[in-house]
């Protein structure tokens, strides 16, 4: 469970997406809360996937499953 502005958001990322670096062409700086960074970093290390792939997969999943 991930707390977000007082709301509990639950999701499961079933597949970590490989990022095609030639299509990932928008550089951006983002600041993470320390607990979120630590969790994503740990997941990255345990799954042998890049941190960026983990974040992109979670972002895409959340966009695809957003309630309207």
C-alpha positions as CSV (number, residue, x, y, z in Angstrom):
1,X,0.0,0.0,0.0
2,X,1.2,3.4,-0.9
3,X,-0.2,6.4,1.0
4,X,-0.9,9.3,-1.3
5,X,-2.5,12.5,0.0
6,X,-4.4,10.7,2.7
7,X,-5.6,8.0,0.3
8,X,-4.4,4.4,0.2
9,X,-3.4,3.4,-3.3
10,X,-2.8,-0.2,-4.0
11,X,-1.4,-1.7,-7.2
12,X,0.7,-4.5,-8.4
13,X,3.2,-4.2,-11.3
14,X,3.1,-7.7,-13.0
15,X,5.6,-6.9,-15.7
16,X,8.7,-4.7,-15.5
17,X,9.0,-3.0,-18.9
18,X,12.4,-2.8,-20.7
19,X,12.9,0.8,-21.7
20,X,14.0,1.5,-25.3
21,X,16.6,4.2,-24.7
22,X,16.2,5.6,-28.2
23,X,12.6,6.4,-27.5
24,X,13.2,7.6,-23.9
25,X,14.3,11.1,-25.0
26,X,12.8,13.4,-22.5
27,X,15.2,14.1,-19.7
28,X,13.7,15.1,-16.4
29,X,14.6,15.6,-12.8
30,X,12.2,14.3,-10.2
31,X,12.4,14.4,-6.4
32,X,11.3,11.3,-4.5
33,X,10.3,11.1,-0.9
34,X,13.0,9.1,0.8
35,X,10.8,6.1,1.6
36,X,9.5,5.8,-2.0
37,X,13.0,6.1,-3.4
38,X,14.3,3.4,-1.0
39,X,11.4,1.0,-1.9
40,X,11.9,1.5,-5.6
41,X,15.7,1.2,-5.3
42,X,15.3,-2.1,-3.4
43,X,12.9,-3.4,-6.0
44,X,15.3,-2.4,-8.7
45,X,18.2,-4.3,-7.1
46,X,16.1,-7.4,-6.3
47,X,14.6,-7.6,-9.8
48,X,17.8,-6.8,-11.6
49,X,16.0,-4.0,-13.5
50,X,17.0,-0.4,-13.8
51,X,15.5,2.1,-11.5
52,X,14.2,4.0,-14.5
53,X,12.4,0.9,-15.8
54,X,10.7,0.3,-12.4
55,X,9.5,4.0,-12.3
56,X,8.3,4.0,-15.9
57,X,6.4,0.7,-15.4
58,X,4.7,2.0,-12.3
59,X,3.8,5.3,-14.0
60,X,2.3,3.6,-17.0
61,X,0.4,1.1,-14.9
62,X,-1.1,3.9,-12.8
63,X,-2.1,5.9,-15.9
64,X,-3.7,2.8,-17.5
65,X,-5.7,2.0,-14.4
66,X,-6.7,5.5,-13.3
67,X,-10.3,5.7,-12.3
68,X,-12.2,8.4,-14.2
